[in-house]
Amino acid sequence: MRLFGDDGFRDKFGKGFLKEDFLIRFFKSLNFFLISKKIKNVFIGHDTRKSKEKILKILLKNLNYPKKILLFKNAIPTPGLHHYVEKNPSYFGIMITASHFQNNYNGFKFFYKGKKLSIYYENKIIKILYKKKFKSNFHKNTQKKNKNLKIVSYNSYIHFLNKKFIFNSKKKILIDFANGAASPLKNKLSFLKNHFKIYYQYNGTNINKKCGSLYLLKNLSKKNFKQKDFCISFDGDADRVSFSEKEYGKLESEKVALIFIKYLKSFTRKKIKSIVSTNIVNPWFKKKMRDEKIKLYISKVGDRNIINKQIKTKSIFGYETSDHYSFNHKMDGLYAAGFFLEILNYRPDIIYKVINEKIDYKLSKFKVRINKLNKIKKLIKSNQKMDDLKIVLRKSIWNSFHRLYLFQKYNSKQTKFENQVRNLLK
């Protein structure tokens, strides 16, 4: 059974990877990893899920090697925790979150050497985890009560954002906090100060509940959403952010990325040589990058993959089509929101110009179950060289099916292939 996905692991609380006996074994194993790397300090953050309380008890009881454990008092966005481990690269980071998943899920994201834990180190932990026996002296160490826990606040991250974005927006903006980790910051970030705020009264069970980035499209029909010029919606741990405009509706991530790039070019007056996205980016965006004379590097899906490619290619910007945007080698929904509002304040013409551009490729998504997979692969093989058609098939990280992404040029004759897919998946 696969443990780590592209970003930590998660499961329904009390089941699978989130059962108590598995968590005990996992954190005992993590001790060995910390010992092998001589990591003596750990940051721990969490979102607003109630299950974090039981998880923290298990974690703190079984993670005994570190000499110092700094636990953030309030819910903290994942990019906030990333901010601290980046500033303190000798610290290991543990974020307790299931991101955009519903409240009955929970999970973890891990950081080492100032960035997301790599596959190489994940495999080291897995190797320890599945050993049949632990060393006897290890058991002795894990029985000691952890006396090195310190509860801390996260003012440095707040100061970083407030220092970066200093302006007063005149537009009517609705901010949806998803009852998640960004909620405690609703009155602490100056660039969100004068806007209308909703879904911030978290109670441990309402994170992402009919709110947040995944529900933005559905919520746009609601009165309070329709009345505002723009809406900004975070997910549960605020590494993701979605945008909408009153008349247009939800903005595609490709358009948001193009807005960011055009503003960066006009603001910095420097040549942007390259950016990074994934293999499921819309072909329309590829053409736009050619027009902008910017090299577009393609990575596998996963923010860790994008950031690693960013670092390798020295690219100024990266994004996933799932509304994750990276400016400083980390996916930060709050930073992206601040940047969008800055553009809206100083160069709204860029936003409206991009909004009015026509994306000439439509995207259709399909779930492909295992019993249909071979037939779909044969169909793709016989059609993959067709003009005006882009096909991407990838295994879902957390589900037992594949995802099929079909990009077709509007008014093209390739709808026959889509109909074949639909008939095959019935």
N, C-alpha and C positions, 0 to 999 in steps of 0.2 A: 504494500500500500504506500502510495506517495505521500510524504509528509509535507515538505515545503513546496509551495507554488512559486510564482515569480516574486512574491512579496510576503514572506512569513507563512503562517498557516492559520486556519480557522475551521470552526465546526459549530454545530449546535451545542450550546452549553450543556454539559452533563453527558454528552455522547461522543463516541469516536475519539478524536484527538483532544477533546475537552472533557473527558472523563477524569475523575480525580486520580485514579491509579496511573493513568498515562501521564498526567501532568507531574505527579510526584517523580516518576521515573525520568521524565524529560528534564526537569530542573536539577535533579541529581546528576544527570549526564552533563548538563550545561556547566556544572561545577568543574568537572574534569577539563572541559574546554577552557574555561577561565584560568584554571591552574596551569594548563599547558602553555597558555599565552601570557601568563603572569599579569592578568587583568585584575586589579584590586579594587576598582571603582566602577559602580553601575548607576545609571540613570533609569528610573522607571516612570513611565507615564501611562495614562489611561483615558478612554473616552467616558461617556456618561452611562454606560450599561451597568445595571445593578449587579450583574454576575461578577464584576471586577472585584467585589469585596471577597468572595470566596476564593477567587483565583489568587488574589494578593496573599491571602493566608497560606495557601499551598506554596506559592512562590517564595515567600519570606521564610517559611519553615525549612525549605529544602535548598535554598541558595545561600550557602554559608561561607563560601570561600572569600568573597569580597570583603575588604576591610571597611569600605564605605558604600552605603546604598542611599542614594538621594531619590526620594519619592516625591513627585509633584503633588501638592496638596489638592489642587483642583484639576478637573479634566483639562487636558492640554491637547491641542491639535498635533497630529503626527509630525507636520513640518516644524512645530515648536520644539518637540523632542529632538528632531534632526538638527535643529539650530544649535542645541546645547552639546550634542556629541560632536558636531563639526568644530565647535570652539574648544572642545576638550577631547581630542582624538584618542587619548589613553583610556577613556571611559567606554564601557559597553552600554548599549542602549536597548531597553525593552519597552515596547509600546503595546499595551493591552487594548486591542481594538479588533473589530470585525468590519471596519471601514463602512461601506455603503450597505452592508447586510442588515437585516432586521434585528430587533433587540434580543431574540432568542438565540442568536449566534454570538460568539466572541472568538478571540484569537490573538495573534501576536505578530508584530513586525520587529525585526532585530537590526541593530546598527553596530558596526565595528570599524575602527579606524576612521571615524567621521562620516561614514556612508553606510548604505544598506549592506547587510551581511551578504557576502558573495556565495556563489554555488560551491566553491571550493571549501569554504569554512562550514557551510551547511552540511556537506558530506562528512566532514570531520565529526560534527556533532551526531549525525545519524549513525556513524560507525560506533561511537561510544554508546549511543542509546540502545542499540540492538545487541550489545554484548550480553551474554547470559548471566554474568556475575560482575558485581562491582568489587573493588578491593576492600578488604576489611577496614583499613584505616579511613577509607572514604566514608563508610557507614558511620564511623565514630565522629567524624567531623560534622556530618549532616544532622547529628542529634543535638548539637549545640544551639542554644537560642541565639538568634541574631540580635546583637546589641549595637550594631553599627548603622542603624536606620536613622535617617534624618529627613524630616518633612520640609520641603522647600517650595517657594513660589517661582514664577517664571517671568519676572519683570524684564529681563534682558531681551527676550523675544518680542515683547510688546514695544519696548523702546526701539528695537531695530526697525519694526514696521512703521512706527510713528515718525521716526526720523527720516525714513525713506519717502513717505507720502504725506506731503504738507499742502493742503488745498481745501477749499470749501466748494463742494459740488452744488450746482443750482438746479439740477434735474431732480425729479421725483423718483427715487430709487427704493425698491422693496428688497430687503435682505432676509433671506430664509436660512436660518441656522441649523435646520434639520434636528433640533433638540439634541444636538451633538456637542463635540468637543470645542467648537468655536463659540458656543453660547456664553461662557463666562467672559468673553472678550467683547461682548456687544456694546458696552459703554466705555471700553478702555482703548479702542482704536479710533484715533481722531478722524480718519478718512471715512468712518462709518457713522460718525457722530450725528449728523443731521438727517439721517435716512429713516425710513419706516422699517421696523424690525418685527419679525414673526418667528414662531417656532423656536423659541429659546428657553421655554419653561420646561426643562427636562426633569423627569422623575425616575429615571432608571429603566423605564419600560417603553418609552415613546420615541427613542432615537430612530430616525429615518421613517417614522410611521406616517405614511401618506404626506410626506414632506421631504425637502431636500432635493439634491440634484437629480435623482432618478425620477422624482415625481413632478419636476418643473413643467414638463409638457402637459401633463394631466391637469395641473393646478392653474394653468394659464386661463382657463375658462372661469375661474373664480373671480368675484367682484374686486377684491383687494389687489389681485394680480393685474387685472385688466385696467385699473385706474392709474397705474404707475408707468412712467416712461420706460424704465428698465427694471428687470428683476435679476437678482444675483442669488444663486442657491448653492450652498455647500453640501457635502456629504457628511457622514457621521464623524469622521476624523479630520475633515477639512483639508485633505490633500487634493481633493477634486472640487471644481467649481463650474457651474453652468450659468449661461447668460441668456437673457431674452430681451427683445425690444417690443414695445407696445403693438406696433402694426405688423412687424415681421414674424414675431413668435420666437421660438427657441433658436439661438444661433448655433450653427454647426461648428464643431471644434476647428475645422479648417478655416472658417471665416474669422473666428476669434484669433487664431494663430496668425492669419494674414494681417489683421488689425495690429497685433503686437509688433509684427515685423516691419510694417510700414511706418509705425510710430518710432520704432527704434532707429530706423534709417534716417528719419527726419530730425529726430531729437539728438542723436549722437553725432550725426553728420559723418559717420564712419562707414566704411564699406563692410557689409555683413557678408562674409565669405560662405558660411555654411550653417545649416540647422539640421535637426534630427527629427524624424517621425518614424512610424512603424509601417509594416507591409500592408496594413489595411487602411492606409490613407487614400482619400479620394483622388483619382487621376486628375481632376480639375486643379487640385492644389499643386500637383507636380508641374503642371503647365504654368501656374502662377509663379512658381519659383524660377522656372526658366525665364519668364518675362522679367522677373526681378534680378536675374543673373546671380542667383544664389544656389549653391550646391545643396541638394537635399540628400542626406544620408538616411538609409533605411535600416532599422533595427528590428529585432523580434519584439513582439508585444511584451509589455512589462516595464514599469518606470525604471527599474534597476538597469535594464538593457539600454534604455534610451540615455540615461545619465552616463553610463559607461562609454557609450558611443560618443556622447557629447564631449567627454573628457578626452577621449582618444583622438577625435577630429578637431578639437578646439573650437567647437561650435557654440555660439552665443546663446542659442535657444533650442529647446526640444519640447515635444508634446506628444501625448497619446490621444487618439480620437475619442477616448472615453472621458474627455474634459480634464485631463491632467496636464499642467503646464510647468515647465522647468526653466527658470532663469539663472539660478545660482547653484546648479547641480543638485537641486532637490525639487520635488513636486510640492508646490505650496499654493493651495487654493486661496488663502488670505492675501498672499503677495500678488497673485494674479488678479484678484478682485481690486486691490489697491491700484494696480497698474492700469486696469481697465477704466477705473474711475478717474485716474489721472488723465488718460487720453480723452475721456468724455469731457473733462473740464477744460483742457487746453487745445485739443484738436478733434472736436466732435465730427468735423468734416470727414476725417479718415474712417471713423466708425460707420457713418451713414453711406459713404461711398462704397465700402466693402459690403455692407448689408444689401445694397441695391444691385450688386453684381449677381449674375446668374450662374449657379453651379450646373454645368451641363451633363453631369453624370449623376444618376439616381442610385441610391444604395438600397438593396433588399437583403434582409438577413434571414437565415434559416437555421433551425436546430436539426442536426442529422444524428439520429440514433444509430447505435452500433450495427443493428440488423440491416440498415440501409446504406452503410458506409461504402462498401465495395461497389455497389451499383452507382452511387454518386461519383465515386472516383473514376469509374469507367466513362460516365457521362462527361465529366470535366475533361478527361484526356482527349475525348473526341471533339471537344469544342474550345479548348484553351487557346487556339490560334485565331479565333474569330476576331474580326476588327471591332473596335468600340466596345470591348467587353473585358472586364478584369474579374478574375475569380480567385478568391482566397479561402482555403479550407484549413482550419486549425482546431486542435484539441482544446476543449474547455478545461481550464485549470481545476475548477472546483466541482464540475459536473461530469456525468458519464456519457457525454455526447460531444460531437464536434460542432463547430460553428462555421457556416458557409456564408461568406460575404460576396455578394454579386453586385458589381458596379456596371451599369449600362448607360450608354449615352442616350439622352432623351431623343425621341423621334427615330431611334435606331431600329433596325429590323431584327434585333437580337432577342426580342421578347419570347421567341420560340423556345430558347434555352430555359428561360425562367419558368415558362409553362411546363416544360419537361421536368424541371426540378420539383415544382409544386405537385405534379401528378405522381411523381416517384415517392414523395414524402407523405402522401395521403395515408 
